[in-house]
Amino acid sequence: MIKFENVVIKYGEFVAMNDLNLEVKEGEFFTLLGPSGCGKTTILRSLVGFVDVFSGKIVVDEEDITKLPTEKRNISIVFQSYALFPTMNVFENIAFGLNVQKVDKEEVRERVYEIAKQVDLNEEQLYKNVSALSGGQQQRVAIARALVMKPRILCLDEPLSNLDAKLRGQLRLELKRLQRDFGITTIYVTHDQEEALTLSDRIAVFNNGHMEQVGTPMEIYNESQSEFVCDFIGDINQLGKGAIEEINKTSSKQFDVNKKAFVRLERTVLKNKAGYAKITGEITDKEYNGMLTKYYYDVAGETLKSIEKNDRSLSMEVGDSVELFINPDDIMQF
Amino acid sequence: MDKVKSFFKRVNVGSWVVYLLLAWFIIAFLIYPNFNLILQTFVKDGEFSTRAVEKLLSSPRAMKSLRNSFVLATSMVVTVNIVGTFIVLVTEYFEVKGSKILKVGYMSTLVYSGIVLVAGYQFLYSGHGFLAKFLPSIIPSYNTEWFTGYAAVLFIMTFACTSNHMIFLTNAIRSIDQGTIEAARNMGASQFMILRKVVLPVLKPTFFSITILTFLTGLSAVSAPIVVGGKQFQTINPMILQFSGSPVSRDVAALLAVILGISTLILLVIMNKIESGGNYISISKVKTKIVKQKISNPAVNVIAHVMAYFLFLIYVLPMVMVVVFSFTNSVAISTVDLSFSNFTLKNYLYLFTERRALEPYLVSIVYSIVAAVIVTIICLVASRIIHSDNKKVATILEFSLLIPWLLPATLIALGLIMTYDLPKNIMFNKILVGSPLLMLAAYVIVKIPFSLRMLKAAFFGLDASYEEAAKSMGASTFYTYRKIIIPILLPTILAVIVLAFNSLLANYDLSVFLYHPSYKPIGIVIKTATEEQSLQDAKAMMFVYSVILMIMSTLATYFFYGKNTDKKNAVP
């Protein structure tokens, strides 16, 4: 559906995206994930047509859109700031694009009402000024304004970042529902890995103007292909020389002590299973977090962490010596 | 090269027409006349010449006017800073009873300024004015002729030029963290020491800027020296006006204007340096609003109150007199007899029923509104280009449009007169001197820098996503501009039009050089009425004109500040 072929984007001499090759399938919820300044928004803006591509091609449905003006791409975007026009009411905001296309007035009304219903905006809200709406409602208007155009691709640029944590969780679910209902190919930009993991069919992780990895959320989390992805996605234990030497003593698989190795916190467990490697550590700190407790251990002079469920049977205190077990297959080394 | 190519690729035919018109305007009105003025001053018969300099040096009047201007500007730096700082301290820093009323009086110069203010002061203090007729019966030793020359000009200019203090120094004082004052007090500092060591040092950069602005105002004073300077105290601008009237001395006028321009330029560069050095910004994490300080010494407290109300009277009396005498007949004006029988509404009726009386108003209103609209359109287009296009083009455009900010109005006027008194290709061989268009062009030119700065700020404050959102929905640039950008910027656009209109309405400094004899603007009519030999009826009409101008200025100021605080359009 969407193909980025050897795409290079430059701002003067600065290379914002270097040689991107990426394919997004029809109907996919695809997330561009990465820290600030990694180039994810640049990619989204090049797809919409706000940023010129220095070299390479962007192809949508077999059509090369690299040089096509934004207004002819039929790709809608929801901005981080929503960019709702403050001089117009909700109805006028949603109808804006249809009016540009000179759609018949009655049809405009029908389509606006229909989309408003789908994003849970009532008739009264339609005639309010956008500044009179809450953050969540403004976001619905921005989505309705984008979807009413029946675009072939919907782009969302960090649309949840202006909302509080609770509303963010709520709207995340709604976004996913809307995307499923409309079956629209969606490109979502975020720096929030939790958002990316919960919403996406696939994720592309970016760092410093290049793509580090692309895959399903499970692939990205469990089979991270670079040190950056390991570190950026979720909390992780970085195993140094001392810890790797300890593991090698009881592990069926041997790891290179001169390379960095990583293992997820929840894969560092207190219960032994066949084939697991054993290491011993002393608890140096613990963080109670309601459902879970995070423990910090000193293993061969390095700090390791584990997460344990608080089921009352577990009572470990700072200073206790504890045996930890790791499945060698869960260790990622680069 | 790529940048230039992509720039040319992006602009369409419509854009090219706009670019060409803008380029023509800048060259024809902002660059060429000023360049030509310098050329005419220093080049004679195709060769570099110092004849104008020699003529200036050998003219005692011209040299004296130069000296007078610098004397006036330097004196004003002292008097305006003393008065300005005092009125800001008693309204913002110290607890003085009735400070709100005092503030209204001190701020009156925002709506009562220029030739209108000079005319009011002249009516009150001059030898044939209100006090000269009224006071000798109470104080026989009162010198009725004191209000002329250096003293009178300095007196008027001092009280006319404290607006900068009321705006900038007030804001600077308000930004002081109360915590720093309390900390000093906690450490045992006296009230005077806190003022000297904590408060005033924070205000130092603001003082520097205000001082330079005051100096510049003194240097290029026009109406006060013309009206009350008399023969013994003429400054540069009245001299330029006189010299420019004769072809023999035009080059001296031009040289004086160039000297004024260079002085302005140097001072603005210094001011820019000071400003770029930065202000003292509070480093407080949680800033506390400043609380007015009680003056602890009772004697100082009484003196401060007496001084504050005495200054209030100086500010307000001319205005009150103008309002009161606008409702009187010519007998009252000539005899200052305010008995009930001398009060009348005839002056106002005359204004609204007689075409002759209304004409100067109509001329000024038409000129001001047309100029305000043209300047807003130019600045809107320019701001848009500066905001979105090639950086080099934007920088050149912005600097070109800011040229009038660096030049005194006199120099701009003289440049236009000396350039377009003959057919020039760039003006399609049209002679502008003697045409009503000349003053309109000058009105537009002088308002560009301020309007551009306001509109540019509005453009840069605009979320770029609005335009992108509209474009992604298929809207063309023009459609986006018309339906999205202009409506969002409308409050600022209207404010710019109103402010430009308001400040041009009673313009005298430019008009005196450029007005067309058949279309006399109100500023010129008011000035004529201040002359001793003018008829009492003309003086009465001058009061009426002044009152209406004050009302319009008040409305414009209210409109501007009201709109600026209007947040209803903001999307949180």
Interface residues (C-beta under 8 A of the other chain):
Chain A: V48 G49 F50 D52 P69 T70 E71 K72 R73 I75 S76 I77 F79 Q80 S81 Y82 A83 L84 F85 P86 T87 M88 F96 G97 V100 Q101 N129 V130 S131 G135 Q138 R145 M149
Chain B: S6 D463 S465 Y466 E468 A469 A470 K471 S472 M473 G474 A475 S476 Y479 K483 I484 P487 I488 L490 K568 N569 A570 V571 P572
